[in-house]
C-alpha cells in the first residue's frame, strides 16, 4: 500500500484510523479525514475517488506527476498542485504534491517528493486549536512545508556560487568549472519558472473566495505568499550573482590577456634592437662603414646592451614588465 497515514480527526485531535474502501465517506460537523499517500496506484485512486467523490480529471492529474502548480475548483471541492524541490547533488530535483480538499476531507498525494509529511502531521497535531478549524489549515501547513523547503536549497546554491566567485579572483576557471556554473544557471532559471505558478497558487488561496477556504485562514495563506516572494527574490539575487561571476571572470581574463600582450610587446621591442643592428651589419656588402674598426664588435655589443637595458627599465617603470 502507498497509504502513509489515514486518520479521522475530531475537535482537532486524532481519533481513529480510517480504512480505504470504496464506500462513500460520511463525517459529522467538526470531523474530517486526513489521508496521506505517496505515488498511489490507479486502483487506490479509484477507491478514493468513490469514497470522497473526487473528480476524474483531478485524479488523472494526481497520477501524472508532471503538472504545473495550480488551483482547480470541482463543485464544492478544491484541487491544489504544488511543486516540491530539493537538491540532488548539484541539480534541483522536482516532485509534486497534490491535495484534494473538501469540507470534511483532505487527501495529499506525493509524487517524487523527498520530504515526508510525517513531521508536518506531528507538528500540526500538537496544535489542536488550529487543527479543529478544518482541512484548510492542513492545506496551509502542507503548502508552507513545501515552500519552506525552497529557502535552504537556494541558500546552499548561493554559498556554492559565492565560493566560486572567490576562486575567480585568484585563478582561472577551467572548462569543468565553467560548465558547472552554466549548469547551475540553467537550474536557477528553471526553478524561477516554478516560483511564478507557486506565487499564483498562494495568491489565489489568500485573495479569492474559494470553497472550503475559511476567511480566517486567508492570513495564513498570505504568509505563504510572502515566503514564496522571498524565495523568488533570493533566486533573482542568485541569478545576479551568477551573472556577476561570469562578468568578473571575463574581465579578469581580459586583464590577464592584456598584461601578457604588453609583456610580449615589451620583449619584442627590446629584442628588435639587436635584431635591427645585427641585420644592418649582416648585409653582404664589402664597403660598410666601421667594418674594419678594431674594436667595432665590442662597441656594437655595448650599444646593444645599453639600448636593451634602457628599454627594459623604461618598460619596467611603466608596468609592462
C-alpha positions in Angstrom: 0.0 0.0 0.0 1.1 3.5 -0.7 -1.1 5.0 2.0 1.3 6.6 4.5 -1.4 7.7 7.0 -5.2 7.8 7.1 -6.9 9.1 10.2 -10.1 10.8 11.3 -9.8 14.0 13.4 -12.3 15.1 15.9 -12.1 18.5 17.5 -8.6 18.9 16.2 -7.4 15.6 17.7 -6.6 12.3 16.0 -9.5 9.9 16.7 -9.1 6.6 14.8 -7.6 5.2 11.7 -9.7 5.3 8.5 -9.5 2.3 6.2 -9.5 2.9 2.5 -12.6 1.4 0.9 -15.0 2.1 -2.0 -17.8 3.1 0.3 -18.8 6.8 0.5 -17.2 8.6 3.4 -19.6 10.3 5.9 -18.5 12.7 8.6 -20.2 14.8 11.2 -19.6 18.5 11.6 -16.2 19.2 13.3 -14.8 15.9 11.9 -12.6 15.5 8.9 -10.3 12.8 7.4 -6.7 13.4 6.5 -5.2 10.8 4.2 -1.6 10.9 3.0 -0.4 8.9 0.0 2.9 8.6 -1.9 2.8 7.5 -5.5 -0.5 5.7 -5.4 -1.7 3.1 -7.8 -4.6 3.6 -10.2 -6.8 1.2 -8.1 -6.1 3.1 -4.9 -7.0 6.4 -6.5 -10.2 4.9 -7.9 -11.2 3.7 -4.4 -10.5 7.2 -3.0 -12.5 8.7 -5.9 -15.6 6.6 -5.0 -15.0 7.2 -1.3 -14.8 11.0 -1.4 -16.4 11.8 -4.8 -13.1 13.0 -6.4 -13.3 14.4 -9.9 -11.7 12.1 -12.6 -9.7 14.9 -14.2 -8.2 15.8 -10.8 -7.3 12.1 -10.2 -5.7 11.9 -13.6 -3.5 14.9 -12.8 -2.5 13.5 -9.4 -1.4 10.3 -11.1 0.5 12.1 -13.8 3.1 13.7 -11.6 4.2 16.3 -14.2 1.7 19.1 -13.7 2.4 22.8 -13.0 1.3 24.4 -9.7 -2.4 25.3 -9.9 -5.7 25.6 -8.1 -8.8 23.9 -9.6 -12.4 24.0 -8.4 -14.6 21.0 -8.8 -18.0 21.7 -7.3 -17.6 22.1 -3.6 -14.0 20.7 -3.6 -10.6 22.1 -4.3 -7.7 20.5 -6.1 -4.3 22.1 -5.5 -1.0 21.1 -7.0 2.3 22.5 -5.6 5.8 21.8 -6.8 8.4 20.3 -4.4 12.1 20.8 -4.9 15.3 19.5 -3.3 19.0 19.4 -4.2 20.2 16.1 -5.7 24.0 16.7 -5.8 24.4 19.9 -7.9 20.9 19.6 -9.6 17.5 20.5 -8.4 15.2 17.5 -8.4 11.4 18.2 -8.6 8.5 16.5 -7.2 4.8 17.2 -6.8 2.2 17.3 -4.1 -1.4 17.2 -5.0 -4.1 18.0 -2.5 -7.8 17.1 -2.7 -9.8 19.1 -0.2 -13.4 19.0 0.7 -15.4 20.2 3.7 -14.6 17.0 5.7 -11.6 15.6 4.0 -8.1 16.3 2.8 -6.0 13.9 0.7 -2.4 14.6 -0.1 -0.7 12.7 -2.9 3.1 13.0 -3.2 4.9 12.2 -6.4 8.8 12.3 -6.4 9.0 14.3 -3.2 11.9 13.6 -1.0 10.4 15.1 2.2 7.8 13.1 4.1 4.8 14.7 5.8 5.2 12.7 9.0 6.9 15.5 10.8 4.4 18.0 9.5 1.5 15.8 10.7 3.1 15.5 14.1 3.6 19.3 14.3 0.0 20.1 13.3 -1.3 17.5 15.8 0.4 19.4 18.5 -1.8 22.4 17.8 -5.4 21.0 18.0 -6.8 24.5 18.4 -5.8 25.2 14.8 -6.4 21.7 13.5 -10.0 21.8 14.7 -10.8 24.6 12.3 -10.7 22.0 9.4 -8.8 20.9 6.3 -8.0 24.4 5.1 -5.5 24.8 7.9 -3.9 21.5 7.0 -3.7 22.7 3.4 -1.9 25.8 4.6 0.5 23.6 6.6 1.3 21.4 3.5 2.0 24.4 1.2 4.0 26.2 3.8 6.0 23.0 4.4 6.8 22.7 0.7 7.7 26.4 0.3 9.9 26.4 3.4 12.0 23.6 1.7 12.9 26.1 -1.0 14.9 28.5 1.1 17.7 26.2 2.4 18.1 24.9 -1.1 18.6 28.4 -2.6 21.0 29.3 0.3 23.1 26.2 -0.4 23.3 27.1 -4.1 24.2 30.7 -3.2 27.0 29.6 -1.0 28.4 27.4 -3.8 28.3 30.3 -6.3 29.9 32.7 -3.8 32.7 30.2 -3.2 33.2 30.0 -7.0 33.3 33.8 -7.1 36.2 33.8 -4.6 38.0 31.3 -6.8 37.6 33.5 -9.8 39.5 36.3 -8.1 42.6 34.1 -7.5 42.8 31.8 -10.5 41.3 30.9 -13.9 38.1 29.0 -14.3 38.8 25.7 -16.1 36.4 24.1 -18.5 34.8 21.9 -15.9 34.1 24.8 -13.6 32.6 26.9 -16.4 30.3 24.0 -17.4 29.3 23.7 -13.7 28.5 27.4 -13.5 26.4 27.3 -16.7 24.6 24.2 -15.4 23.8 25.9 -12.1 22.5 28.9 -14.1 20.1 26.6 -16.0 18.9 25.1 -12.8 18.2 28.5 -11.2 16.3 29.7 -14.3 14.2 26.6 -14.3 13.4 26.9 -10.6 12.5 30.6 -11.2 9.9 29.4 -13.6 8.4 27.2 -10.9 8.1 30.0 -8.4 5.8 32.0 -10.7 2.9 29.5 -10.7 3.6 28.8 -7.0 3.0 32.5 -6.3 -0.2 32.4 -8.3 -1.4 29.4 -6.2 -0.7 31.2 -2.9 -2.2 34.4 -4.2 -5.5 32.7 -5.2 -5.8 30.9 -1.9 -5.2 34.1 0.0 -7.4 36.5 -2.0 -10.2 34.6 -3.8 -13.4 33.3 -2.4 -12.9 29.6 -2.8 -14.9 26.6 -1.5 -13.6 25.1 1.8 -11.3 28.1 2.5 -12.4 29.9 5.6 -12.0 33.7 5.7 -10.0 33.3 8.9 -7.5 31.0 7.1 -6.6 33.5 4.4 -4.0 35.4 6.5 -2.1 32.1 6.8 -2.0 31.7 3.0 -0.9 35.4 2.8 2.1 34.4 4.9 2.8 31.5 2.5 2.7 34.0 -0.4 5.3 36.2 1.4 7.5 33.1 1.7 7.2 32.4 -2.0 8.0 36.0 -2.8 11.1 35.9 -0.5 12.3 32.7 -2.3 11.7 34.4 -5.6 13.7 37.4 -4.6 16.6 35.1 -3.4 16.5 33.3 -6.7 16.6 36.6 -8.6 19.6 37.7 -6.5 21.3 34.3 -7.1 20.9 34.9 -10.9 22.6 38.3 -10.5 25.4 36.7 -8.5 26.0 34.0 -11.2 26.0 36.8 -13.9 28.5 38.8 -11.9 30.7 35.7 -11.6 30.7 35.4 -15.4 31.4 39.1 -15.8 34.2 39.1 -13.2 35.8 36.0 -14.8 35.6 37.7 -18.3 37.0 41.0 -17.1 39.9 39.3 -15.2 40.6 37.1 -18.2 40.8 40.2 -20.4 43.0 41.9 -17.9 45.4 38.9 -17.8 45.4 38.7 -21.6 46.2 42.4 -21.7 49.1 42.0 -19.3 50.5 39.1 -21.3 50.1 41.1 -24.5 52.0 44.1 -23.0 54.8 41.8 -21.8 55.2 40.3 -25.3 55.2 43.7 -26.9 57.8 45.0 -24.5 60.1 42.0 -25.1 59.5 42.3 -28.8 60.6 45.9 -28.7 63.7 45.0 -26.7 64.7 42.2 -29.0 64.1 44.4 -32.0 67.3 46.4 -31.1 69.9 43.6 -31.5 67.8 42.3 -34.5 67.9 45.6 -36.3 71.6 46.3 -35.6 72.7 42.7 -36.4 70.5 42.9 -39.6 72.4 46.0 -40.8 75.8 44.5 -40.3 74.8 41.2 -41.7 74.2 42.6 -45.2 76.6 41.2 -47.8 78.3 44.4 -48.8 82.0 45.0 -48.9 82.1 48.8 -48.3 80.3 49.1 -44.9 81.4 51.9 -42.6 83.3 50.8 -39.5 83.6 47.3 -40.8 87.4 47.4 -40.3 87.3 49.1 -36.9 89.5 47.3 -34.4 87.0 47.4 -31.5 83.8 47.7 -33.6 82.4 44.3 -32.5 82.7 45.2 -28.8 81.3 48.7 -29.4 78.3 47.3 -31.1 77.7 44.8 -28.3 78.0 47.6 -25.8 75.5 49.8 -27.7 73.0 46.8 -28.0 73.3 46.1 -24.3 72.9 49.7 -23.3 69.8 50.2 -25.5 68.2 47.0 -24.3 68.9 47.9 -20.7 67.4 51.4 -21.1 64.3 49.9 -22.8 63.9 47.2 -20.1 63.9 49.8 -17.3 61.5 52.0 -19.2 59.0 49.2 -19.7 59.6 48.1 -16.1 58.7 51.6 -14.8 55.5 51.8 -16.9 54.4 48.3 -15.6 54.7 46.4 -18.9 57.3 44.0 -17.4 
